[in-house]
Amino acid sequence: MNGVTFFLGVNFVVAVCFSAVFAVVATRSRSRRAALWLAAGFGIASLSALCELLVAYTATPKIWALGAFATVLIGMMLLRVGVGHLYGRRLDKRIAAFFVGASITQASCSAT
């Protein structure tokens, strides 16, 4: 196991631990929905470490690089929704969908 693989493994484990902690917090919290959104955000974003690992070891690195970007972006959007639930600031779904779609489209065009 080289240094990069170790770092990505640690990154994945830490993100999954954050996700698990927020899932447990959701069972006892008054703002259950916010904690579940945060758990989902960290869970999705943790997949970026796996995608980044596959960039180095597969024949299609561009697809996995796009996957790493997309999982971090979607995870951040889910974190935004969770924080919005805590502070009463809702996110317009159409604007969020447009932002995610435009960002992923831009990233895929840049990768080619």
C-alpha positions as CSV (number, residue, x, y, z in Angstrom):
1,M,0.0,0.0,0.0
2,N,1.5,3.3,-1.1
3,G,1.0,6.6,0.6
4,V,-1.8,7.8,-1.6
5,T,-3.8,4.7,-1.1
6,F,-3.3,4.9,2.6
7,F,-4.4,8.6,2.6
8,L,-7.5,7.9,0.5
9,G,-8.4,5.0,2.8
10,V,-8.1,7.2,5.9
11,N,-10.1,9.9,4.1
12,F,-12.9,7.3,3.4
13,V,-12.9,6.0,6.9
14,V,-13.1,9.4,8.5
15,A,-16.0,10.5,6.2
16,V,-17.9,7.3,6.9
17,C,-17.4,7.9,10.6
18,F,-18.8,11.4,10.3
19,S,-21.8,9.9,8.5
20,A,-22.3,7.3,11.2
21,V,-22.1,9.9,13.9
22,F,-24.7,12.1,12.3
23,A,-26.9,9.1,11.8
24,V,-26.7,8.3,15.5
25,V,-27.2,11.9,16.4
26,A,-30.4,11.8,14.3
27,T,-31.9,9.3,16.6
28,R,-31.6,11.6,19.6
29,S,-31.8,15.1,18.1
30,R,-34.8,17.4,17.9
31,S,-33.6,18.3,14.3
32,R,-33.7,14.8,13.1
33,R,-34.0,15.7,9.4
34,A,-31.0,18.0,9.5
35,A,-28.8,15.3,11.0
36,L,-30.0,12.8,8.4
37,W,-29.2,15.2,5.6
38,L,-25.7,15.7,7.1
39,A,-25.2,12.0,7.4
40,A,-26.2,11.5,3.8
41,G,-23.9,14.3,2.7
42,F,-20.9,12.8,4.4
43,G,-21.9,9.4,3.1
44,I,-22.1,10.5,-0.5
45,A,-18.9,12.6,-0.2
46,S,-17.0,9.6,1.2
47,L,-17.4,7.9,-2.1
48,S,-15.0,10.4,-3.7
49,A,-12.1,8.7,-2.0
50,L,-13.0,5.4,-3.7
51,C,-13.5,7.2,-7.1
52,E,-10.1,8.8,-6.7
53,L,-8.5,5.5,-6.0
54,L,-10.1,4.0,-9.1
55,V,-8.6,6.9,-11.2
56,A,-5.1,5.4,-10.7
57,Y,-6.0,1.8,-11.2
58,T,-8.5,1.7,-14.1
59,A,-8.3,2.2,-17.8
60,T,-10.9,5.0,-17.7
61,P,-9.6,7.6,-15.3
62,K,-11.7,10.5,-16.7
63,I,-14.9,8.8,-15.7
64,W,-13.7,8.1,-12.2
65,A,-12.4,11.7,-11.9
66,L,-15.8,13.0,-12.9
67,G,-17.3,10.6,-10.3
68,A,-15.0,11.9,-7.6
69,F,-16.0,15.5,-8.5
70,A,-19.7,14.7,-8.6
71,T,-19.8,12.8,-5.3
72,V,-18.1,15.7,-3.5
73,L,-20.4,18.3,-5.2
74,I,-23.5,16.3,-4.3
75,G,-22.3,15.7,-0.8
76,M,-21.7,19.4,-0.3
77,M,-25.2,20.2,-1.6
78,L,-26.7,17.7,0.9
79,L,-24.6,19.3,3.7
80,R,-26.1,22.6,2.6
81,V,-29.6,21.2,2.8
82,G,-28.9,19.9,6.3
83,V,-27.5,23.2,7.5
84,G,-30.4,24.9,5.9
85,H,-32.8,22.8,8.0
86,L,-30.9,23.8,11.2
87,Y,-31.2,27.5,10.4
88,G,-34.6,27.6,8.6
89,R,-33.0,28.5,5.2
90,R,-34.6,26.3,2.6
91,L,-32.8,25.6,-0.7
92,D,-34.7,26.1,-3.9
93,K,-34.6,22.7,-5.6
94,R,-34.6,24.1,-9.1
95,I,-31.6,26.3,-8.5
96,A,-29.8,23.4,-6.7
97,A,-30.5,21.0,-9.6
98,F,-29.4,23.6,-12.2
99,F,-26.2,24.3,-10.2
100,V,-25.3,20.6,-9.9
101,G,-26.2,19.9,-13.5
102,A,-24.2,22.8,-14.8
103,S,-21.2,22.0,-12.6
104,I,-21.0,18.4,-13.7
105,T,-21.5,19.3,-17.3
106,Q,-18.7,21.9,-17.1
107,A,-16.4,19.3,-15.4
108,S,-17.2,16.7,-18.0
109,C,-16.5,19.1,-20.9
110,S,-13.2,20.1,-19.2
111,A,-12.2,16.5,-18.8
112,T,-12.3,15.7,-22.5
